[in-house]
Amino acid sequence: MGYATIALATLGFSVGVVFRLKMLLLVLAVLLVGSIGFSLANDFTLLKTTLTIVTTQCTFQGGYFLAMLARAAFASAR
């Protein structure tokens, strides 16, 4: 699971650097469906499913937020 977290944060950062809000919403919707599918495939309880979805979304959005901070820092440096 540690590798998945790093991959999600890296994916969030790369989406944040390259794309804007519309792509963020699209990727979040895909991650939501993927998280639900993963939880159903592994027969998780409702609580564990909810935690899986929240953790996935927060990790991705954290990476996206860091990319927005980096983008703003580089823009102000110019």
trRosetta pair geometry for C-beta under 8 A, 3 or more apart (Angstrom, degrees):
i j d omega theta_ij theta_ji phi_ij phi_ji
1 4 5.3 -52 -152 36 44 115
1 5 6.4 48 151 -23 70 101
2 5 5.7 -52 -151 32 34 113
2 6 6.6 31 153 -15 65 104
3 6 5.7 -54 -148 38 35 110
3 7 6.2 36 152 -20 66 108
4 7 5.6 -54 -145 39 31 113
4 8 6.3 33 155 -20 65 105
5 8 5.8 -52 -146 35 30 110
5 9 6.4 26 156 -15 63 106
5 55 7.9 -61 -102 162 101 107
5 59 5.5 -120 -147 -137 75 151
6 9 5.9 -56 -147 39 30 109
6 10 6.2 29 155 -17 65 109
7 10 5.7 -56 -145 40 29 110
7 11 6.1 32 155 -20 64 108
8 11 5.6 -53 -144 38 30 113
8 12 6.3 33 154 -20 63 105
8 31 7.8 87 -134 -128 111 134
8 56 6.4 -136 -128 -149 155 65
8 59 4.4 57 107 115 130 121
8 60 5.0 -82 176 -70 99 76
8 63 6.8 -175 129 -6 62 140
9 12 5.6 -52 -147 36 31 114
9 13 6.4 33 153 -19 64 104
9 59 5.5 -84 -63 175 80 90
9 60 7.3 -135 -85 -95 37 33
9 62 6.3 -36 -119 86 94 102
9 63 3.9 161 -162 -69 54 120
9 66 8.0 31 -173 26 95 138
10 13 5.6 -52 -147 36 32 112
10 14 6.3 27 156 -15 66 106
10 63 6.5 -96 -28 -140 12 147
11 14 5.9 -56 -144 39 30 107
11 15 6.2 29 157 -17 65 107
11 27 7.7 -175 148 -172 112 140
11 60 6.5 -37 87 -125 102 92
11 63 6.7 86 67 97 52 158
12 15 5.9 -55 -144 39 28 109
12 16 6.2 30 155 -20 63 110
12 59 7.0 -170 -18 130 144 61
12 60 4.1 164 -75 -166 118 53
12 61 6.4 -116 -143 -47 139 12
12 62 6.6 74 107 66 161 54
12 63 2.6 116 78 74 113 113
12 64 4.3 -89 -179 -37 95 73
12 65 8.0 -6 153 11 123 62
12 66 7.8 82 112 37 107 97
12 67 7.0 -161 133 -7 70 122
13 16 5.6 -59 -149 38 29 113
13 17 6.4 28 155 -20 65 105
13 63 4.2 -88 -38 180 73 97
13 64 7.0 -137 -76 -74 32 32
13 66 5.8 -33 -103 80 98 109
13 67 4.6 153 -150 -59 55 108
14 17 5.7 -50 -145 33 34 110
14 18 6.2 11 164 -2 66 114
14 67 7.4 -139 -29 -93 12 145
15 18 6.3 -70 -140 48 27 96
15 19 5.3 -37 -172 40 69 113
15 23 6.0 -157 -167 125 103 116
15 24 6.4 130 139 -90 124 67
15 27 5.7 -52 -125 -11 161 166
15 63 7.8 79 39 110 94 109
15 64 6.1 -36 82 -100 103 97
15 67 7.3 172 73 32 55 167
16 19 7.4 -58 -91 57 14 70
16 24 7.5 49 -86 -85 69 111
16 63 6.7 -168 -4 128 128 71
16 64 4.1 157 -67 -146 117 57
16 65 7.3 -108 -109 -10 154 16
16 66 7.2 129 70 69 162 60
16 67 2.5 131 98 74 126 140
16 68 5.5 -93 -169 -39 122 70
16 71 7.1 -136 148 -21 92 126
17 67 4.8 -109 -48 -157 68 120
17 70 7.2 -26 -93 84 95 124
17 71 6.6 176 -119 -68 57 107
18 23 7.9 -58 96 89 89 165
19 22 7.5 -103 171 66 110 73
19 23 3.4 -29 156 45 148 152
19 24 7.0 177 107 -39 111 70
20 23 6.3 104 58 18 47 98
20 24 7.4 -85 129 -8 35 101
21 24 5.3 -55 -150 32 39 117
21 25 6.5 36 157 -18 71 102
22 25 6.0 -55 -153 34 32 109
22 26 6.6 31 151 -17 64 107
23 26 5.5 -53 -147 37 37 113
23 27 6.2 33 156 -16 69 106
24 27 6.0 -59 -146 40 28 106
24 28 6.2 28 155 -20 64 109
24 61 7.9 75 -167 -109 116 77
24 64 5.9 84 -121 -144 118 153
25 28 5.7 -54 -144 37 30 113
25 29 6.5 33 155 -21 63 104
26 29 5.9 -55 -153 33 30 111
26 30 6.6 27 151 -15 64 105
27 30 5.6 -53 -149 38 36 112
27 31 6.2 37 152 -19 67 106
27 60 7.1 -160 128 179 114 141
28 31 5.6 -53 -144 39 32 112
28 32 6.4 40 153 -26 64 102
28 57 6.4 56 -146 -129 98 93
28 60 6.9 170 -96 102 75 142
28 61 7.6 37 -96 -66 118 98
29 32 5.6 -48 -150 29 32 115
29 33 6.7 28 154 -13 63 103
30 33 6.0 -56 -151 39 32 108
30 34 6.1 31 152 -17 66 111
31 34 5.5 -56 -141 42 32 113
31 35 6.0 36 158 -23 67 106
31 56 5.5 -176 170 146 114 120
31 57 6.5 147 112 -85 131 66
31 60 6.0 -92 -87 -25 171 162
32 35 5.9 -54 -146 34 26 110
32 36 6.5 24 156 -15 61 106
32 53 6.5 42 -133 -145 68 106
32 57 7.2 33 -78 -76 81 111
33 36 5.9 -56 -149 38 30 110
33 37 6.3 30 153 -17 65 109
34 37 5.6 -56 -145 39 31 111
34 38 6.2 33 155 -21 66 106
34 56 7.8 -163 87 -176 100 158
35 38 5.6 -51 -145 36 30 112
35 39 6.3 29 155 -18 63 107
35 49 7.9 121 146 -168 92 71
35 52 5.3 166 -169 129 103 99
35 53 4.6 129 128 -98 145 66
35 56 4.8 -149 -86 28 131 159
35 57 7.8 -58 -27 -38 160 84
36 39 5.7 -56 -147 38 30 111
36 40 6.3 27 155 -16 65 107
36 49 7.1 48 -122 -167 59 112
36 53 6.9 30 -62 -84 71 115
37 40 5.8 -56 -144 39 30 108
37 41 6.2 31 157 -21 65 108
38 41 5.8 -57 -146 36 28 111
38 42 6.4 6 161 0 64 112
38 52 6.7 -148 91 167 115 144
39 42 6.2 -68 -144 49 27 97
39 44 4.2 -69 -160 35 85 129
39 48 7.0 162 -140 111 107 86
39 49 3.9 90 -174 -118 153 89
39 52 5.2 172 -75 58 112 153
39 53 7.5 -39 -32 -44 143 89
40 43 7.4 30 -174 -75 33 39
40 44 7.6 -69 -61 30 25 87
40 49 7.9 49 -52 -112 59 126
44 48 4.0 -129 -171 95 109 116
44 49 4.6 146 101 -60 123 78
44 52 6.6 -14 -174 -14 178 139
45 48 4.8 88 51 14 78 103
45 49 6.8 -138 93 -7 37 90
46 49 5.7 -56 -146 37 29 114
46 50 6.3 30 156 -20 64 106
47 50 5.8 -55 -149 36 30 111
47 51 6.4 26 154 -15 64 107
48 51 5.7 -53 -145 40 33 111
48 52 6.3 40 153 -24 64 104
49 52 5.6 -52 -149 32 31 114
49 53 6.5 28 154 -16 64 105
50 53 5.9 -55 -149 37 31 109
50 54 6.2 25 156 -14 66 110
51 54 5.8 -55 -139 41 31 108
51 55 5.9 32 161 -20 66 110
52 55 6.0 -57 -143 38 24 109
52 56 6.3 24 159 -18 61 110
53 56 6.0 -60 -149 37 26 110
53 57 6.2 19 159 -13 64 111
54 57 6.0 -59 -144 41 28 107
54 58 6.0 23 161 -16 66 113
55 58 6.0 -58 -140 40 26 107
55 59 6.1 25 162 -19 63 110
56 59 6.1 -59 -147 35 24 108
56 60 6.4 18 159 -13 62 110
57 60 6.1 -61 -149 40 28 108
57 61 6.1 18 159 -11 66 114
58 61 5.9 -59 -139 44 28 106
58 62 6.1 36 158 -27 64 106
59 62 5.7 -52 -148 31 27 115
59 63 6.8 26 155 -14 60 103
60 63 6.0 -58 -157 36 32 109
60 64 6.4 31 148 -18 66 108
61 64 5.2 -50 -144 38 38 116
61 65 6.2 44 154 -24 67 102
62 65 5.6 -50 -146 33 30 113
62 66 6.6 31 154 -17 62 103
63 66 5.8 -52 -150 35 33 111
63 67 6.6 34 151 -19 64 104
64 67 5.6 -55 -154 34 33 113
64 68 6.6 35 149 -20 65 102
65 68 5.6 -50 -150 33 35 112
65 69 6.6 36 151 -18 65 102
66 69 5.6 -51 -149 35 35 113
66 70 6.4 35 152 -17 66 105
67 70 5.6 -53 -145 39 34 111
67 71 6.1 38 153 -22 66 105
68 71 5.6 -50 -143 36 31 114
68 72 6.4 31 155 -18 63 105
69 72 5.8 -55 -148 37 30 109
69 73 6.3 31 153 -20 64 107
70 73 5.6 -53 -145 36 32 113
70 74 6.4 28 158 -14 65 106
71 74 6.1 -58 -148 39 28 106
71 75 6.3 28 153 -20 63 110
72 75 5.6 -56 -144 37 31 112
72 76 6.3 26 159 -15 66 106
73 76 6.1 -57 -146 38 28 105
73 77 6.4 31 154 -24 62 108
74 77 5.6 -52 -146 32 33 115
74 78 7.0 39 154 -27 62 97
75 78 6.1 -48 -159 21 34 111
